[in-house]
Amino acid sequence: MSSRAFNKMATIVKLVAAIAAGGLVLAAMLFPAFGGAGAAAKSTASAVNDLDTQFQESNPALVTTVLAANGQPLVHYYNYYREPIPLSQMGEWLPKAIVAVEDKRFYEHKGVDLQGMFRAAVQNAVKGGVSQGASTLTQQLVKNTLFYQAKTQKERDAATEQSLGRKLREAKIALNLEKTLTKDQILEKYLNLMNMGGGAYGVRAAAQTYFGVEPAQLDIAQAAMIAGIVQNPTKYNPLHNPDQTKKRRDVVLTLMADQGKITTAQRDEEIKKPITLSGNGAKPSRSCSEAPNGAGFYCDYVWQYLTQNLGIPEATLKEGGLTIQTSLNPSYQESANNAIVSASTSFNSDPSIYGYADQRIATMPILNVKDGQVLALGVNKKYGNDPNDPSQTVFNYPVQPNGDGAGSVYKIFPTVAALNEGTGINFELNTPPPYKSKIMAQQGISYEVSNASPNYPPKLPLWKALYMSSNTYFVALEDHIGSLKPITDAAYAMGLWAPGDTKIRDQIAAENRASFTLGPEATSPLRLAVAYATIANRGTKCEPTPIMWIAGPDAKTAVNPQTNKPWYTPGTNCTPGAVSQGVADTINQILLKDVMPGNPSQTGKRAYVPGYQIAGKTGTAQDNRAYSFVGFTPDIIASVLAFDPKSNKPLPSPGGGEEGFGGGYPARIWNLAMQSILPQVGASYFPPQDPAVANGKTTVLNVNCVGQSPANCKSMAKQAGYPAEDSGTPVDSTLPAGVVASQDPPAGSAVPEGTTITYSVSTGKAPAGQPCQPGQDPATGCVPAAQTSAPAQPTAPAPQPTAPAPQPTAAPPNGGTGNGGGNNGNGRGNGGG
């Protein structure tokens, strides 16, 4: 050995010995043996005492588990597959195997093995470097802890550099650690921390990955195999290098026998065993494409919610070992997906319609009305990014705004605005098609609308216009309100857009965009459900959330270390009074008419499930390029929105029709899903409407235009605070031509403030059979007074019959009265729907 190598070896031994003995005292004792006391010993001890031994141990990177509401794992987040368990659950053989191969004097030394270090020091000095470590389990624990909790590459490099300084620092920290922890505690931490190949960290992950069992179930050979991996997790990875792994395993078995941990016979028997893996490298799924029950998009939504809405850092989610309980109901998820893809077969239509490979999209988010918890996100796609599989996508259609609009479901927003202003549900407007928007005309823009069919009555009250879905009425209602701002404010308050997302609201209001009430805007199915849930929940808006609670590794509520507050607090997502309770209750009663049996001209009857009180609203976008149905009970809500993101063609109608509506596929999808969901939810009932809201701000109409000229009628109405307009249809009347013959509402009626008086002028032609008025020409059709005079009375009574008239022998059969035969024979001649 050269003198330089000898001196280097001597220095290492002195320093190690000094550390082991506590610094200065042992250094002073050792240095004379190598020819130098005094200053040399003092400098050596100083070097030891000056080592930075600050060691703030943090939890190792752990696996975060995301659970469905029933406790079933949905997905996992992790950078390191590590699941710590107590030493008591690690079984007999794995701890013995690790000690045998990595640190046979573990239970004898106090953190530093001087014998091993002396041997290594000699070898290192001879070779001119630091090639042999002789680290104890405690030192390895220190080294790997520093590495895994390093935040920067510089810190990671410092934790693994081949230097004397790093070795000495580890040694001193290890000595300190053994003063505060028992041997079993150190061994437990070590076995839970170490890289054991195949992406597994710690003994539980390794046992699951390679053998699919818990560590306590490992036999001797399996335990020895895992223990042997620690020295070189790449070289001895049994998934890729089984031959090398077996050689290393057999070394461990031999060491166990040499140290008396197993018998020679046991060693010989275990060595005969081949490397047989039953875990096949399986690890907890961290891909949303593997989420069970078709919940891939829900899984994706959870990640977005955790990182964006709650602001939890990715590192915390992937290393913090959290347990996250979601509100996903797996059976609801399956019901929603199945309802979408099977709707066409329920109509005996093309089974590919809304199948997984169909380019047309149908979505169905389901929420708990009371607390905003998202229960499922249905869609006819599978979560994945294979470009060759048309059934796959990673675009979260149930959550993101998309499509050509949702259609008439937006009519709820002007309804809320109008009832807020006190119009009442009986507020009537006469709006024969086409109707031209006045607020758009004020901007020099011509915008006119018609209805889905010519059968809509031109004059309707608000309640009937809503459930029958009259386009002309609601564009006219915007004119009555006078501005889009109260309408978009209502939509925002109800949750159509996320809190703080005011861009679209403000733009529509600034433009007084009259088309808004007919729903042409790209719409998030989830946010649409939120808006309607605010009405279903009697005016309390609950922001959607997929989270029920978040716990840390200690099973306590997980806390943001920056604020010391929980990452998530249940119940903080709801805002009472977003809409007045009276307005919400009143609208719910109106929307029941769209679904519940017995309401003529309803549009959502296909959604009805017998035995449940269901409210809802249909919607169809321009040219039938999208359609929707939002249905709800007092407890659960789901919005179905379908569209074609790749084509402007109309969406299909049940039975193969070219132009579908919200009352077709969307209502049927809702019905199919709820047939299995509602029995789990249970039946409940909406409160009655609020009389004050329903009646509105009514006054007695004191304007009587009959007999007045149209000009006088308008003047009288204006003075009383009512608009007046000509119906455009003159009526026959005994009054002179050109004067007002009738008005609606009639004088003396109780009407909401701002009610429009619709008058009709006289043709001057009396209705047939009416008596002529003074000076009126009989040529107009009236009957002269002479012809209408009562006949003279006879001077003698008319002769009486001598016998009663013959009676029929039998009563005629009960029969129709000539009034047509509507549905079930009880119609009024209106064709029978």
C-alpha positions in Angstrom: 0.0 0.0 0.0 1.4 3.4 -0.8 2.0 5.9 1.9 -0.7 8.2 0.4 -3.2 5.5 0.5 -2.2 4.5 4.0 -2.6 8.1 5.2 -6.0 8.4 3.6 -7.2 5.1 5.2 -5.9 6.3 8.6 -7.8 9.6 8.3 -11.0 7.8 7.5 -10.6 5.4 10.4 -9.9 8.3 12.8 -12.9 10.2 11.7 -15.2 7.3 11.9 -13.9 6.3 15.3 -14.3 9.9 16.5 -17.9 10.0 15.3 -18.6 6.6 17.0 -17.0 7.7 20.3 -18.5 11.2 20.4 -15.9 13.4 18.8 -12.9 14.9 20.5 -12.1 12.3 23.1 -11.7 9.3 20.8 -10.0 11.5 18.1 -7.3 12.4 20.7 -6.9 8.8 21.6 -6.6 7.5 18.0 -4.4 10.1 16.4 -1.2 9.3 18.4 -1.3 5.8 17.0 -0.9 7.3 13.6 1.9 9.7 14.6 0.1 12.9 15.5 -1.6 14.2 18.6 -2.3 17.8 19.6 -3.4 20.0 16.7 -4.1 17.1 14.4 -6.5 15.5 16.8 -8.2 18.8 17.5 -8.7 19.5 13.8 -10.1 16.0 13.3 -12.6 16.4 16.2 -13.6 19.9 14.9 -14.3 18.5 11.5 -16.5 15.9 13.1 -18.3 18.3 15.3 -18.8 20.8 12.5 -20.7 18.4 10.3 -24.2 19.6 9.4 -26.5 16.9 10.9 -29.8 18.7 10.7 -32.3 16.0 9.8 -35.9 16.9 9.5 -37.6 13.7 8.5 -40.8 14.1 6.6 -43.2 11.4 5.5 -42.0 9.5 2.5 -43.9 9.9 -0.8 -47.1 7.9 -0.5 -50.0 6.8 -2.7 -53.2 8.9 -2.7 -56.3 6.8 -3.1 -59.5 8.2 -4.6 -62.7 6.3 -3.6 -66.2 6.1 -4.9 -69.0 6.7 -2.5 -69.2 3.0 -1.7 -65.5 2.8 -0.9 -64.5 1.2 -4.2 -61.1 2.6 -5.5 -61.6 4.9 -8.4 -58.0 5.9 -9.2 -54.7 6.4 -7.4 -52.2 9.2 -7.6 -48.5 8.6 -7.0 -44.9 9.1 -8.0 -43.8 6.2 -5.8 -45.9 3.1 -5.2 -45.4 2.9 -1.4 -47.9 1.8 1.2 -46.4 1.7 4.7 -47.5 -0.9 7.2 -46.4 -1.7 10.8 -43.5 -4.1 11.3 -46.0 -6.4 13.0 -47.7 -6.9 9.6 -44.5 -7.7 7.7 -44.4 -11.3 8.7 -41.4 -13.3 9.9 -39.1 -13.8 7.0 -38.8 -10.4 5.2 -37.3 -8.5 8.2 -34.9 -11.4 8.8 -33.8 -11.6 5.2 -33.1 -7.8 5.0 -31.1 -7.9 8.2 -29.1 -10.9 7.0 -28.1 -9.4 3.6 -27.8 -5.7 4.4 -26.7 -5.4 8.1 -26.0 -8.6 10.0 -24.9 -6.7 13.1 -28.0 -4.4 13.0 -29.1 -5.3 16.6 -25.5 -5.0 18.0 -24.2 -1.6 16.7 -25.5 1.9 17.6 -26.0 3.1 14.1 -22.5 2.8 12.8 -20.7 -0.6 12.2 -17.0 0.1 13.0 -15.9 -3.3 11.8 -17.6 -2.9 8.5 -16.4 0.6 8.0 -12.9 -0.3 8.8 -13.0 -3.1 6.2 -14.5 -0.7 3.7 -12.1 2.1 4.5 -9.2 -0.2 3.8 -10.7 -1.3 0.4 -11.5 2.3 -0.5 -8.1 3.6 0.4 -6.4 0.8 -1.6 -8.6 1.6 -4.7 -8.3 5.3 -4.3 -12.0 6.2 -4.0 -15.2 5.5 -2.1 -16.3 2.2 -3.7 -17.5 0.3 -0.7 -19.9 1.7 1.8 -20.5 -0.7 4.7 -23.5 1.4 5.5 -25.8 0.1 8.2 -29.6 -0.1 7.8 -29.7 3.1 9.8 -27.3 4.9 7.6 -29.2 3.6 4.5 -32.4 4.9 6.0 -30.8 8.3 6.5 -29.4 8.4 2.9 -32.6 7.4 1.2 -34.8 9.6 3.4 -32.6 12.6 2.4 -32.9 11.5 -1.3 -36.6 11.0 -1.4 -37.5 14.2 0.4 -35.1 16.3 -1.6 -36.8 19.2 -3.4 -34.1 20.1 -5.9 -31.6 18.2 -8.1 -28.8 19.7 -6.0 -30.2 18.2 -2.9 -30.7 14.8 -4.6 -27.1 14.9 -5.8 -25.8 15.8 -2.3 -27.8 12.8 -0.9 -26.1 10.3 -3.2 -22.6 11.7 -4.0 -19.7 9.4 -3.4 -17.8 11.5 -0.9 -16.3 11.2 2.5 -18.3 14.1 3.7 -21.6 12.5 2.8 -20.6 9.3 4.5 -19.5 11.0 7.7 -22.6 13.1 7.8 -24.8 10.0 7.4 -22.9 8.3 10.2 -23.4 11.1 12.6 -27.1 11.4 11.8 -27.5 7.6 12.2 -25.9 7.7 15.6 -28.3 10.5 16.7 -31.2 8.6 15.2 -30.5 5.5 17.2 -30.8 7.6 20.4 -34.4 8.5 19.6 -35.8 5.4 17.9 -35.8 1.7 18.8 -34.3 -0.8 16.4 -37.7 -2.1 15.4 -38.8 1.5 14.6 -35.8 2.0 12.4 -36.3 -1.4 10.7 -40.0 -0.6 10.1 -39.1 2.8 8.5 -36.4 1.2 6.4 -38.7 -1.6 5.1 -41.4 0.9 4.2 -39.0 3.3 2.4 -36.6 1.4 0.2 -36.8 0.9 -3.6 -37.5 -2.7 -4.2 -37.6 -2.6 -8.0 -40.4 -2.8 -10.5 -41.7 0.6 -9.4 -42.4 -0.8 -5.9 -41.2 1.1 -2.8 -41.4 -0.6 0.6 -42.2 -4.2 1.4 -46.0 -4.1 1.0 -45.8 -2.6 -2.5 -43.1 -5.2 -3.4 -45.1 -8.2 -2.1 -48.2 -7.0 -4.0 -46.3 -6.3 -7.2 -44.4 -9.5 -7.4 -46.6 -12.0 -5.6 -50.0 -10.4 -5.2 -50.0 -11.0 -1.4 -49.4 -9.2 1.8 -45.8 -9.3 3.2 -46.9 -11.6 6.1 -47.9 -14.2 3.5 -44.5 -14.4 1.8 -42.6 -17.7 2.1 -38.8 -17.8 2.8 -37.7 -17.8 -0.8 -40.1 -14.9 -1.7 -38.9 -12.8 1.2 -35.3 -13.5 0.3 -35.9 -12.5 -3.3 -37.4 -9.1 -2.3 -34.6 -8.5 0.3 -32.0 -9.2 -2.4 -33.4 -6.6 -4.8 -32.5 -3.6 -2.5 -28.8 -3.6 -3.4 -29.5 -3.0 -7.1 -33.2 -2.6 -7.9 -32.5 -2.5 -11.7 -30.1 -5.4 -11.9 -32.2 -7.7 -9.7 -35.6 -6.8 -11.0 -37.4 -10.2 -11.4 -39.7 -8.8 -14.0 -36.8 -8.2 -16.4 -33.8 -10.2 -15.0 -35.1 -13.4 -13.4 -31.8 -15.2 -13.7 -29.8 -12.5 -11.9 -32.6 -12.2 -9.4 -32.4 -15.9 -8.5 -28.7 -15.8 -8.0 -29.1 -12.9 -5.7 -31.9 -14.6 -3.9 -29.8 -17.6 -3.3 -27.1 -15.5 -1.8 -29.6 -14.1 0.6 -30.8 -17.6 1.5 -27.2 -18.7 2.2 -26.6 -15.7 4.4 -29.8 -16.4 6.4 -28.6 -20.0 6.9 -25.1 -18.9 7.9 -26.5 -16.5 10.5 -28.9 -19.1 11.9 -32.1 -17.5 10.7 -33.0 -20.6 8.8 -31.6 -24.1 8.8 -29.4 -25.5 6.2 -32.2 -27.9 5.1 -34.5 -24.9 4.7 -31.9 -23.1 2.6 -31.4 -26.1 0.4 -35.2 -26.6 -0.1 -35.8 -22.9 -0.9 -32.9 -22.7 -3.3 -34.6 -25.3 -5.4 -37.6 -23.1 -6.0 -37.7 -21.2 -9.3 -38.6 -17.5 -9.5 -42.4 -17.7 -9.9 -44.2 -14.4 -9.9 -48.0 -14.1 -9.4 -48.3 -10.4 -9.1 -47.1 -9.8 -12.7 -46.0 -6.3 -11.8 -49.5 -5.1 -11.2 -49.8 -1.8 -9.4 -52.8 0.4 -8.3 -54.3 2.0 -11.3 -53.5 5.7 -11.8 -55.2 6.0 -15.2 -58.7 7.4 -15.6 -59.0 5.1 -18.7 -59.1 2.2 -16.2 -61.7 3.7 -13.9 -64.4 1.1 -13.0 -68.1 1.4 -13.9 -67.4 3.6 -17.0 -66.4 6.5 -14.7 -63.3 7.7 -16.6 -64.7 11.2 -17.2 -65.8 11.4 -13.5 -62.2 10.5 -12.6 -60.9 13.2 -14.9 -63.3 15.7 -13.4 -62.1 14.8 -9.9 -58.5 15.6 -10.8 -59.4 18.9 -12.4 -61.5 19.8 -9.3 -58.8 19.0 -6.9 -56.1 20.9 -8.7 -58.1 23.8 -10.0 -61.0 24.4 -7.7 -59.3 23.4 -4.5 -55.8 24.4 -5.6 -54.1 21.2 -4.2 -50.6 21.0 -5.7 -49.8 18.0 -7.9 -47.0 17.0 -5.6 -49.3 16.8 -2.6 -51.7 14.7 -4.5 -49.1 12.3 -5.9 -46.9 12.0 -2.7 -49.1 13.1 0.2 -50.8 9.7 0.9 -54.3 11.3 1.0 -57.5 9.4 1.0 -60.2 11.2 -1.0 -63.8 10.2 -0.7 -65.9 11.2 -3.8 -69.6 11.2 -4.2 -69.5 9.0 -7.3 -72.3 6.4 -7.2 -71.1 3.6 -9.4 -74.6 2.2 -10.0 -75.9 5.7 -11.1 -72.9 5.9 -13.4 -73.7 2.6 -15.1 -77.4 3.6 -15.3 -76.6 6.9 -17.1 -74.2 5.3 -19.6 -76.5 2.4 -20.3 -79.5 4.7 -20.8 -77.7 6.8 -23.3 -76.4 3.9 -25.5 -79.6 1.9 -25.3 -82.1 4.7 -25.9 -82.3 4.1 -29.6 -83.2 0.4 -29.2 -86.0 1.5 -26.8 -87.4 3.3 -29.8 -86.7 0.4 -32.2 -84.4 2.8 -34.0 -80.9 2.4 -35.4 -78.9 0.9 -32.5 -75.8 2.9 -33.4 -77.5 6.2 -32.5 -75.7 7.5 -29.4 -73.6 4.3 -29.3 -70.0 4.5 -28.1 -68.7 4.8 -31.7 -71.3 7.4 -32.7 -69.8 10.9 -33.4 -72.9 12.4 -31.9 -72.6 13.0 -28.2 -75.1 12.6 -25.5 -74.2 13.6 -21.9 -76.0 13.1 -18.6 -74.5 14.6 -15.4 -76.4 13.6 -12.3 -76.3 15.7 -9.1 -77.7 15.6 -5.6 -80.1 18.6 -5.4 -79.6 19.3 -1.7 -75.8 19.6 -1.6 -74.4 19.8 -5.2 -72.6 16.5 -5.0 -71.9 15.1 -8.4 -73.2 11.5 -8.4 -72.3 10.5 -12.0 -71.2 11.9 -15.4 -72.8 9.9 -18.1 -71.7 10.1 -21.8 -71.6 7.8 -24.8 -67.8 7.7 -24.9 -65.0 5.9 -23.2 -62.1 7.8 -21.5 -59.0 7.3 -23.6 -56.8 8.8 -26.3 -56.5 6.1 -28.9 -56.9 8.0 -32.2 -57.9 4.8 -34.0 -60.8 4.1 -31.6 -63.8 6.3 -32.3 -65.3 5.3 -29.0 -62.5 7.1 -27.1 -61.8 10.7 -26.2 -60.3 12.6 -23.3 -62.5 15.7 -23.8 -64.8 15.8 -20.8 -68.1 16.5 -22.6 -70.4 16.3 -19.5 -68.4 19.1 -17.9 -67.1 21.4 -20.6 -69.2 24.0 -22.5 -69.9 22.5 -25.9 -72.5 22.1 -28.7 -74.8 24.4 -30.5 -76.7 25.4 -27.4 -79.3 23.8 -25.1 -82.4 25.4 -26.5 -85.5 26.3 -24.6 -84.2 25.1 -21.2 -82.9 28.7 -21.1 -86.5 30.0 -20.8 -86.2 29.4 -17.1 -84.0 32.5 -16.8 -86.4 35.1 -18.1 -89.1 33.3 -16.0 -87.1 33.9 -12.9 -86.4 37.5 -13.8 -90.0 38.2 -14.6 -91.3 36.6 -11.3 -88.7 38.5 -9.4 -90.2 41.7 -10.8 -93.7 40.6 -9.8 -95.3 39.7 -13.1 -97.1 36.7 -11.7 -97.7 33.4 -13.5 -100.9 34.6 -15.2 -99.1 37.4 -17.0 -100.4 37.2 -20.6 -98.8 38.3 -23.8 -100.3 38.2 -27.2 -97.4 37.0 -29.5 -98.6 35.6 -32.8 -95.6 34.5 -34.9 -93.4 35.9 -36.3 -92.5 38.1 -33.3 -89.9 40.8 -33.7 -87.7 41.6 -30.7 -88.1 45.3 -29.7 -84.9 45.5 -27.7 -83.0 44.3 -30.7 -84.9 46.7 -32.9 -83.7 49.5 -30.7 -80.2 48.6 -31.7 -81.1 48.6 -35.4 -81.1 44.8 -35.6 -84.0 42.8 -36.9 -84.6 39.6 -34.9 -87.8 37.7 -35.2 -88.8 34.2 -34.1 -91.5 31.7 -34.6 -92.6 28.7 -32.7 -91.8 25.0 -33.2 -95.2 24.5 -34.8 -98.2 26.7 -35.9 -100.4 25.2 -33.2 -99.2 27.4 -30.4 -101.9 29.8 -29.2 -100.9 33.4 -29.9 -101.9 34.5 -26.4 -100.6 32.6 -23.4 -100.1 33.2 -19.7 -96.6 32.8 -18.4 -97.1 29.5 -16.7 -98.5 27.9 -19.8 -96.0 29.5 -22.1 -93.2 28.0 -20.0 -94.2 24.4 -20.0 -95.5 24.6 -23.6 -92.3 26.3 -24.5 -93.5 29.2 -26.7 -90.6 31.0 -28.4 -92.5 34.1 -29.3 -93.8 34.6 -25.7 -90.4 34.6 -24.2 -88.8 36.9 -26.7 -91.7 39.2 -26.0 -91.2 38.7 -22.2 -87.7 40.0 -22.7 -89.2 43.1 -24.2 -91.5 43.4 -21.2 -88.6 43.2 -18.8 -86.9 45.7 -21.0 -83.3 44.5 -20.8 -81.3 41.3 -20.8 -79.4 42.2 -17.7 -81.9 41.0 -15.1 -82.2 37.7 -17.1 -78.4 37.1 -17.4 -78.1 38.1 -13.7 -80.6 35.4 -12.8 -78.7 32.8 -14.9 -75.5 33.8 -13.1 -77.1 33.7 -9.7 -78.5 30.2 -10.4 -75.1 28.9 -11.5 -75.2 28.6 -15.3 -71.6 29.8 -15.2 -68.9 29.2 -12.5 -68.5 31.9 -9.8 -66.4 34.7 -11.1 -66.9 33.7 -14.7 -68.8 36.8 -15.8 -67.5 37.3 -19.4 -70.4 35.7 -21.2 -73.0 37.2 -18.8 -71.7 40.7 -19.3 -71.4 40.4 -23.0 -74.9 39.1 -23.6 -76.3 41.9 -21.3 -74.3 44.6 -23.1 -75.6 43.4 -26.5 -79.1 42.9 -25.2 -78.8 39.6 -27.1 -82.5 38.6 -27.4 -81.6 35.1 -28.7 -80.3 34.2 -25.2 -83.7 33.1 -23.9 -83.8 30.4 -26.6 -80.5 28.9 -25.6 -78.1 29.1 -28.5 -75.0 29.4 -26.3 -72.5 26.6 -25.9 -73.5 25.0 -22.7 -71.9 22.9 -20.0 -74.3 20.1 -19.2 -73.0 20.1 -15.6 -73.5 23.8 -15.1 -77.0 23.5 -16.7 -77.9 21.0 -14.1 -76.5 23.3 -11.4 -78.8 26.1 -12.5 -81.9 24.0 -12.5 -80.9 22.4 -9.2 -81.0 25.9 -7.7 -84.7 26.0 -8.5 -85.2 22.4 -7.4 -83.5 23.2 -4.1 -85.9 26.0 -3.4 -83.5 28.8 -4.3 -80.3 27.5 -2.7 -77.5 27.3 -5.2 -74.9 24.6 -4.5 -71.7 24.6 -6.5 -71.0 21.2 -7.9 -68.5 19.1 -6.1 -67.3 15.5 -6.5 -65.7 15.5 -3.1 -67.1 14.3 0.2 -64.0 14.5 2.4 -60.2 14.4 2.2 -58.0 12.8 4.9 -54.3 12.7 5.4 -52.1 9.6 6.1 -53.0 9.9 9.7 -56.8 9.6 8.8 -57.4 13.1 10.0 -58.7 15.9 7.8 -56.0 16.9 5.4 -54.8 20.5 5.9 -53.2 23.0 3.6 -49.8 23.7 5.3 -49.7 27.2 3.9 -53.1 28.3 5.5 -53.4 25.6 8.2 -57.0 25.2 7.0 -58.6 22.0 5.5 -58.2 21.5 1.8 -61.9 20.8 1.7 -64.7 21.6 4.1 -68.0 19.9 3.3 -71.1 22.1 3.2 -69.3 25.3 2.2 -70.4 25.1 -1.5 -74.0 26.2 -1.0 -75.5 29.7 -1.1 -79.1 30.1 0.2 -81.2 32.7 -1.4 -79.6 32.7 -4.9 -83.3 32.7 -6.0 -86.1 33.5 -3.6 -87.8 30.4 -2.2 -91.2 31.6 -3.4 -90.1 32.0 -7.0 -88.4 28.6 -6.9 -91.4 26.9 -5.5 -93.7 28.5 -8.0 -91.5 27.5 -11.0 -91.3 23.9 -9.7 -95.0 23.7 -9.8 -95.1 25.0 -13.4 -92.4 22.6 -14.5 -94.3 19.6 -13.1 -96.8 20.2 -15.9 -94.1 19.4 -18.5 -93.7 15.9 -17.3 -96.6 14.7 -15.1 -99.6 13.1 -16.8 -102.7 15.1 -17.6 -101.2 18.4 -19.0 -102.1 19.1 -22.6 -99.3 20.2 -24.9 -96.6 19.2 -22.5 -93.2 18.5 -24.1 -91.4 16.2 -21.6 -93.9 13.4 -21.0 -91.5 10.7 -22.1 -89.4 11.4 -19.0 -92.2 10.4 -16.6 -91.5 7.5 -14.2 -94.7 6.3 -12.5 -94.8 6.8 -8.8 -92.5 9.9 -8.6 -93.1 13.6 -8.8 -90.9 14.8 -11.6 -90.4 18.3 -12.9 -88.5 19.2 -16.1 -88.0 21.3 -19.2 -87.1 20.4 -22.7 -85.0 22.3 -25.1 -84.2 22.2 -28.8 -81.5 24.4 -30.5 -81.7 26.1 -33.9 -82.2 23.7 -36.8 -82.4 20.8 -34.3 -78.6 20.7 -34.1 -78.8 20.1 -30.4 -81.5 19.2 -27.8 -81.8 18.8 -24.1 -83.9 17.8 -21.2 -83.4 18.7 -17.6 -85.4 16.6 -15.2 -85.5 16.6 -11.4 -87.2 15.6 -8.2 -86.7 17.4 -4.9 -83.7 15.2 -4.3 -81.9 14.4 -7.6 -81.4 16.2 -10.9 -79.9 15.2 -14.3 -79.5 17.2 -17.4 -79.3 15.4 -20.8 -77.7 17.4 -23.6 -77.0 15.9 -27.0 -75.2 17.4 -30.0 -72.9 16.7 -32.9 -69.5 18.3 -32.5 -68.5 17.4 -36.1 -71.7 18.2 -38.1 -74.5 20.8 -38.4 -77.0 18.1 -39.4 -80.2 17.9 -37.3 -80.2 15.3 -34.5 -82.4 12.2 -34.9 -85.9 11.9 -33.7 -87.4 8.7 -32.2 -88.4 6.2 -34.9 -86.1 7.7 -37.5 -87.5 11.2 -37.9 -85.1 13.7 -39.4 -85.5 16.4 -36.8 -85.5 15.5 -33.1 -86.6 17.6 -30.1 -85.8 17.6 -26.4 -88.9 15.6 -25.7 -87.5 12.7 -27.8 -84.2 11.1 -27.1 -83.2 13.4 -24.2 -86.4 12.8 -22.2 -86.2 9.1 -23.0 -82.6 8.8 -21.9 -83.6 10.5 -18.6 -86.4 8.1 -18.1 -84.3 5.0 -18.8 -81.7 6.0 -16.3 -84.1 7.0 -13.6 -86.1 3.8 -13.8 -83.3 2.2 -11.8 -82.0 5.3 -10.0 -85.3 6.8 -8.5 -86.1 3.6 -6.5 -82.8 4.1 -4.8 -83.5 7.7 -4.1 -87.1 7.4 -3.0 -90.2 9.5 -3.7 -90.6 13.1 -2.4 -92.8 16.0 -3.2 -92.4 19.7 -4.1 -93.9 22.4 -1.9 -96.9 24.3 -3.3 -96.4 27.5 -5.2 -96.1 30.8 -3.4 -99.4 32.6 -3.7 -97.8 36.0 -3.6 -95.3 35.1 -6.4 -98.0 33.4 -8.4 -100.3 36.3 -8.2 -97.6 38.9 -8.7 -98.1 42.6 -8.2 -101.7 42.7 -9.4 -104.1 45.7 -9.6 -107.6 46.1 -10.7 -107.7 47.2 -14.3 -109.6 50.5 -14.4 -109.3 51.2 -18.1 -112.4 50.5 -20.2 -111.7 51.0 -23.9 -114.9 49.6 -25.3 -116.7 52.3 -27.3 -113.6 54.4 -27.5 -111.5 55.2 -30.5 -108.1 53.4 -30.6 -106.3 56.6 -30.0 -108.4 57.3 -26.9 -107.9 53.8 -25.7 -104.1 54.1 -25.9 -104.2 57.5 -24.2 -106.4 56.2 -21.3 -104.2 53.1 -20.9 -101.0 55.1 -20.9 -102.3 57.4 -18.2 -103.2 54.4 -16.1 -99.8 52.9 -16.6 -100.6 50.1 -19.1 -99.4 49.6 -22.7 -102.2 49.1 -25.2 -102.0 47.5 -28.7 -104.4 46.5 -31.5 -104.9 42.8 -31.8 -104.9 43.3 -35.6 -108.1 41.3 -36.0 -111.4 43.4 -36.2 -114.4 41.8 -34.7 -118.1 41.9 -35.6 -119.9 44.2 -33.2 -123.1 46.3 -32.9 -120.8 49.2 -32.2 -119.9 51.6 -35.0 -117.0 50.6 -37.3 -113.5 51.8 -36.1 -114.2 52.0 -32.4 -113.0 49.5 -29.8 -115.4 46.6 -29.6 -113.6 44.5 -27.0 -110.5 44.4 -24.9 -108.4 41.8 -23.1 -108.2 41.7 -20.1 -111.6 43.3 -19.6 -112.0 46.3 -17.3 -112.3 45.3 -13.6 -109.9 42.3 -14.0 -107.1 41.7 -11.5 -103.9 42.0 -13.6 -100.1 42.2 -13.0 -98.4 45.5 -13.3 -97.5 46.4 -16.8 -100.1 44.1 -18.4 -100.7 44.9 -22.0 -104.3 45.7 -23.0 -105.1 44.1 -26.3 -108.0 45.7 -28.0 -110.0 44.8 -31.1 -111.9 47.4 -33.3 -115.4 46.9 -34.5 -116.1 46.0 -38.1 -119.4 47.9 -37.8 -121.2 44.6 -38.7 -123.3 43.3 -36.0 -123.1 39.6 -35.2 -126.0 37.7 -36.8 -129.2 37.8 -34.8 -128.3 40.8 -32.7 -130.9 43.6 -32.4 -130.1 46.7 -34.4 -129.0 49.7 -32.4 -130.8 53.1 -32.9 -129.9 54.3 -36.4 -128.2 51.1 -37.4 -129.0 49.8 -40.9 -130.5 46.3 -40.9 -128.3 45.7 -43.9 -125.4 45.2 -41.4 -127.0 42.0 -40.3 -128.9 43.2 -37.2 -132.6 42.4 -36.6 -135.0 45.4 -36.7 -136.8 46.1 -33.5 -140.2 45.3 -35.1 -139.1 41.8 -35.8 -137.8 41.3 -32.3 -140.9 42.6 -30.5 -142.7 40.0 -28.3 -145.8 38.4 -30.1 -149.2 39.5 -29.0 -150.9 37.3 -26.3 -153.9 35.2 -27.4 -157.3 36.3 -26.2 -158.1 32.8 -25.1 -155.9 30.1 -23.8 -154.6 27.6 -26.3 -156.4 24.3 -26.3 -154.9 21.7 -24.0 -154.3 18.2 -25.2 -156.7 15.6 -23.9 -154.0 13.1 -23.2 -150.3 13.3 -22.4 -147.9 12.9 -25.3 -146.6 9.4 -25.8 -143.3 8.6 -23.9 -140.5 6.7 -25.5 -140.4 3.1 -24.4 -136.7 3.3 -23.5 -134.2 6.0 -22.8 -131.7 6.7 -25.6 -128.2 5.3 -25.0 -125.6 7.7 -23.5 -123.4 8.8 -26.3 -121.1 11.5 -27.6 -122.2 15.1 -28.0 -120.4 15.8 -31.2 -117.4 17.4 -29.6 -114.7 15.3 -31.1 -112.7 12.5 -29.6 -109.4 13.5 -28.2 -107.1 11.3 -26.1 -109.0 8.5 -24.5 -112.2 9.9 -26.0 -112.3 12.8 -23.6 -111.0 15.5 -25.8 -112.7 18.6 -27.0 -112.5 18.2 -30.8 -108.8 19.2 -30.8 -107.5 16.2 -32.7 -106.4 14.1 -29.8 -102.6 14.8 -29.5 
